[in-house]
Amino acid sequence: MALYIHRDKLKIIMKSKKFKPAELAKDIGVSRIYIYRILSENIPIGPKLVEGLLKKTGYKFEELFYFGKEQSNSYLNINAIPSKSSQDETLPPETMNHSGKKKQAVL
């Protein structure tokens, strides 16, 4: 089981207490990207965030957090097998650059 935050509740608290994501992140000791992600995605959260939010907001644990079944990220599926493109079949990987285009030959 993973720990999640009630995102709507956090948004209401941040608005009422005039917390900005970047300032909240700095006060808690987490990255501002992490704050933005928990506000927009239903991701499991860590103990540092839990402790920081409880201290910063004054709310009870059960008012902000809940336990749920861990969900896999739709954009990061480590069990997925990538499909081959026709380009993969014609050119070896060392001849490709980061964008999938053919590298220029070095003479």
Phi, psi and omega in degrees: 000141180249161179258132181234164178250147172285099187298317180298320179296316179298319179298319179295316179298314181298320180292315183291326180265002179058043175273128173265145183308315182294319180292319179298316179300315180297316181296323182277331181095030176238170180283153178293331177299320179299316179297314179298322180293317181290337177283335184249342183232153177268081182248152175297147181243161184257171184295328180297318178293317180302307182300315181297316180292323178296317179292315185290322185266331184082006179277162177278155181307310184291345177281334184252332191234158176210156177263139180210168178292132181295135182253148176275145177289131181292331182270354180224087180251103185288347178269353182287143177258120182294143178277148179274140174262167179296331179293324179298326184283334185265334183235136176292152185304326183291349178265003182255145173265183185297338181266001179088006179265160181294135177286151174284137180289137178260122181259000000 
